[in-house]
Amino acid sequence: VSIFLAVTRENRHSFWSFVIKRLSASLIALWLLSTVVFFLIEVLIPYDHPAAEGTTTGRYLAYMGGLITGDLGRSYTGEPVIDVIIRALPTTLLIFGTGGILAYLLGSWLGRLSAWSLGKLGRGLSSTAALALYTMFPPLLVFLLAHFGREPLVAGREAVGLPVDSLQVFRRVPYSETDLVNFGGLALLVTLVIALLLRAMARRMGWRMVGSFAVPASLAGLVLAIVHVGIGDLALDVFFLRSANEVEIGAGSPVLVVIAFLLLAFGEVMFIWQAGMVDERTEDYVLTARAKAVPEREVRDHHAAPNAWLPVLARSFSSLPILLTGLIIIEYQVQIGSCALAEGASCVYWSGGLSTMLFTAVRDVDVPLILGVLITMGVLIAILRLVAEIAHAILDPRIRLGDRR
Amino acid sequence: MNGASASVGRILGDPKVRAGLVLLVFLTGLAISHPVLRDTVWAEEGLLYHPETGHDSELVHPSGWSAQHWLGTDPLGRDVFSTLTFSLRPALVVAVLAAAAVGVLSLLAGSMAAYFRGLLDQTITSLADALTLLPPAIALLVVGLDRPAFGVVDAGLLFGVSYGLGPATLVVRSRARSLMVKPFIDCSRVAGSGARRIISFDLIPHLLPYAGVQMMAAGIGALTTVAFIQYLGATDAARMSLGSMIYTAIDVQPVLPPGFGTFNLGDYSARIAWNAIASAGLAMTLIAVAFYLIATGTRDAVVPETRSR
């Protein structure tokens, strides 16, 4: 925040003109996207247009007009598309947010560690492991997690006397699965944000111990809290127990989505950090810091890492589409067959997130809903990009001033 | 000294690139072995080794490896080696096509945008910005789900074009713009090089490693997405692919011989077709590893300072 204020104060004009320029570029991109998507679907997905809606051009103009006022038309079920999307959005945001933050923390830590401290062999091994996870077929990853996670979990529950029959578990659950996702995800997200702020503050004040334990301790605290309340336990049940009693493999819970996404995404973050840090290792300032007997960890985390951060940020966004692919597949994969046991139990269908909605829409050829989901995803990515670009511009003045050259 | 051929020579000499190419050749060899074996060794057995409809009625399926079935059989009794080699061809076609499309499009669009600037640059960048907002996997899923007529070639090209003109062009263009202010471009211009010469001999060789990383991402992404479409479409178990191999291995209940008793979880989990899961999973990982080795090796060869020290 202080950097932000300093930058905006000292260079107000160029900063705001940069922001306005990027914002208008994003809006143009969004308009182009909706046009491309509209005509792509028009050409590629044959469906019966209601006769009343007139020509393609007429429909396009009407759709664009609606878009400006936030009206995405009506789904074939009769419900306004915007309402359907708003219902699914929190789940997607929470899963992507928490999974993304956890993957970033784990990946950046491993990336820094492996680039700095491991030899060539260790780096090769950790890269191979990360590559194997990153390229693993998502349904296979979900299957392996379920297959090997199930038995220890059931055994653990039996040992402490918790019910292992999923019907029993669901009868005592007063919440729907969607509530679980939203409450659990929100709690995790808030905890992570608080932990990161705490860590930043502790570093500033020089309390090193507090700084390094802020994130793990907060996460552990959250886990204890939700286990105490009984929600975390339930969230785990939702997946593992159901598949223990049912042959249905692939039924799942939000917890599994987050874990699978974490495993899939951290490798990419690790690669990016590794590359960034390896470049910094031979810089003169690192040698200077070492010559002054600065502890190695401090050189790594406080001298080299901040310098590696810019290229990392730039590269992270070009890998965003690929990470999203993984998330979309995993979310849907886990959703398939979810709640196979719903009859009689108080388990309510987990309505899933945007990706589940997209798959359903594609299978039902619900064109207004397909368009709506695609445009919503476009808006989300545009917002992420804009935030990253502004952060980049604040940190690197060359970008703000670049075009004046 | 020709800059382009010198850098191609350096790239081909890099050990990582060589390892990646060897791996790719090996996988292609496996794919080619299918029609060869089909017409020679397996021809006498009739439909026993057919990748889609074969069934060995003398064994309990899924079975482990044996002399007759090198990689065992899947829950439906099909020979895993046969289905694997059969499925590798479409998988390689998708990955290579997507990567090639990304390479060609991003190098051309990115370098031309950086060289000519002005209106052309604005047009290319706006389109790329817009396409970046549409993850190519989603485009592919929307168009390809539940549509058998949409083949692997269409899928590879659609993925390659939407990724190549989108995110990949943005990356290559920004790199090309920083190259354009380097003195060697001015030297080339003073020496009388035209636009075509500068783009193809001065810009593109330096942009190759950046395009290479994007090509890898596209190849892996296309492979995964298409496999997922196949996995979802796999209720029609006759259409064979890496995705449906995994579907069959995970989700299809084994065909039990008469008198095997009622179905229960214990018997089921003892009989998960790990051979089929591992074969298909490993094949996908190996394709990805080959792409990774070629991309990072190219980067090491052209940008020596990224080589891990």
Interface residues (C-beta under 8 A of the other chain):
Chain A: A25 S26 I28 A29 L30 L32 L33 V36 V37 L40 I41 L44 I45 K120 R123 L131 A132 T135 M136 F137 P138 P139 L140 F143 H147 V247 I249 G250 A275 V278 D279 R281 T282 S318 S319 P321 I322 L324 T325 G326 I328 I329 Q333 L358 F359 V362 R363 I370 L374 M377 G378 V379 I381 A382 R385
Chain B: S126 L127 D129 A130 L131 T132 L133 L134 P135 P136 A137 I138 A139 L141 V142 V143 L145 D146 Y163 G166 P167 L170 V171 Q214 A217 I220 G221 T224 T225 A227 F228 Y231 L242 G243 I246 Y247 I250 D251 Q253 L265 Y268 S269 I272 I277 A280 G281 M284 T285 A288 V289 Y292 E305 T306 S308 R309
